[in-house]
């Protein structure tokens, strides 16, 4: 059974190793390796930010992935998600993302945005399976991307 919890300081090293995995770097807008110092600074800011939530997914207490929401405006969240290298290809992505979307505190009308490199077929499949719609194609940092959007209203609000 997959469980999700909010990230803690003790997750910093695990996330650092995951984010520098070659597959993750190849799917990032900036594919350069991340230094430990830059990661520490970024991670500590994320933990105290009121606009950021990082969820760690685990099976039997072993971390297998993460989902991060960055609230950009009152009702809008950018999403970043990835699995640990040994957890890919097991069908965990949809379960984790669905659980995380259910955990995040939503506004009356919430919009979730994912920016995905065009060649990242696994993420495209994941977000489409979680009811995200391709909104547009764009270029960011000289890389072609799709912008995926999911809009939802709280049940009973409309």
C-alpha positions in Angstrom: 0.0 0.0 0.0 1.3 3.4 -0.9 1.2 6.1 1.7 2.0 9.8 1.4 3.3 12.2 4.0 4.7 15.7 4.0 8.5 15.9 3.4 10.7 16.4 6.4 14.3 17.6 6.8 15.5 13.9 6.8 14.2 13.5 3.2 16.7 16.1 1.8 19.5 13.6 0.9 17.1 11.1 -0.7 15.5 13.8 -2.8 19.0 15.1 -3.7 20.0 11.7 -5.0 16.7 11.3 -6.9 16.9 14.7 -8.6 20.4 14.0 -9.9 19.4 10.6 -11.4 20.2 10.8 -15.1 16.6 10.0 -16.1 15.3 12.8 -13.9 17.9 15.3 -15.2 17.1 14.4 -18.8 13.4 15.2 -18.2 14.1 18.6 -16.5 14.1 22.0 -18.2 17.6 22.5 -16.8 19.4 19.2 -17.2 22.6 20.2 -15.5 23.4 18.3 -12.3 22.3 20.1 -9.1 25.0 20.8 -6.5 24.4 19.6 -2.9 24.6 23.2 -1.6 22.0 24.5 -4.2 19.8 21.6 -3.3 20.1 22.2 0.5 19.2 25.9 0.0 16.3 25.1 -2.3 15.0 22.3 0.0 15.1 24.3 3.1 13.2 27.2 1.4 10.5 24.7 0.2 10.0 23.2 3.7 9.2 26.6 5.3 7.3 28.1 2.3 3.6 28.5 2.8 3.3 28.1 -1.0 5.0 24.8 -1.3 4.0 21.2 -0.3 6.2 18.2 -0.9 4.7 14.8 -0.4 6.9 11.7 0.0 5.3 8.4 -1.2 6.4 5.2 0.5 5.7 1.5 0.5 6.3 -0.2 3.8 8.2 2.9 5.0 10.6 2.9 2.0 10.4 6.2 -0.1 9.5 5.5 -3.7 8.6 9.0 -5.1 7.6 12.6 -4.5 5.0 15.1 -5.6 5.6 18.8 -5.1 3.0 21.5 -5.4 4.0 25.1 -5.7 1.1 27.5 -5.3 1.7 30.4 -7.8 -1.6 32.2 -7.2 -4.6 31.8 -4.9 -6.0 28.9 -7.0 -3.1 27.7 -9.1 -0.5 25.0 -8.4 2.5 23.9 -10.4 3.2 20.2 -10.0 6.5 18.4 -10.1 6.7 14.6 -9.5 9.1 11.8 -9.9 9.8 8.3 -8.8 12.9 6.8 -7.3 15.0 5.0 -9.9 14.1 1.6 -8.6 10.4 2.4 -8.5 9.8 3.2 -12.1 7.8 1.0 -14.4 5.6 -0.5 -11.6 2.5 1.7 -12.1 3.0 3.8 -9.0 2.9 7.2 -10.7 -0.9 7.4 -11.1 -1.6 6.2 -7.6 0.9 8.7 -6.1 -0.3 11.6 -8.1 -4.0 10.8 -7.5 -3.4 10.6 -3.7 -1.4 13.8 -3.7 -4.1 15.7 -5.6 -6.6 14.5 -3.0 -4.4 15.7 -0.1 -3.6 19.2 -1.3 -5.9 21.8 0.1 -7.9 23.1 -2.8 -9.6 26.5 -3.3 -13.1 26.7 -4.7 -11.8 26.4 -8.2 -8.3 25.0 -8.4 -6.0 24.7 -11.4 -3.0 22.4 -11.5 -0.3 22.9 -14.1 2.4 20.5 -15.3 5.1 21.5 -17.7 6.4 18.4 -19.5 9.1 18.0 -22.1 7.7 16.7 -25.4 9.9 13.6 -25.3 8.9 12.6 -21.8 6.4 10.0 -22.8 6.0 8.5 -19.3 5.0 11.8 -17.7 2.6 12.6 -20.6 0.9 9.3 -20.1 0.8 9.8 -16.3 -0.8 13.2 -16.4 -3.3 12.3 -19.1 -4.3 9.2 -17.0 -4.9 11.7 -14.1 -7.3 13.8 -16.2 -4.9 16.6 -17.2 -5.5 18.1 -20.6 -2.9 19.3 -23.0 -3.3 23.0 -23.1 -0.5 24.1 -25.4 2.9 23.5 -26.7 5.6 26.0 -25.8 9.4 26.5 -25.6 11.1 27.0 -22.3 14.8 27.4 -22.0 15.2 26.2 -25.6 13.2 23.0 -24.9 9.9 22.1 -26.4 7.3 21.4 -23.8 3.6 20.7 -23.4 1.6 22.5 -20.7 -0.9 20.2 -19.1 -3.8 21.6 -17.0 -6.3 20.1 -14.7 -9.1 22.2 -13.3 -11.4 21.1 -10.6 -14.0 22.5 -8.3 -14.6 21.3 -4.8 -17.5 18.9 -4.7 -20.8 20.6 -3.7 -19.4 24.1 -4.5 -21.1 24.5 -7.8 
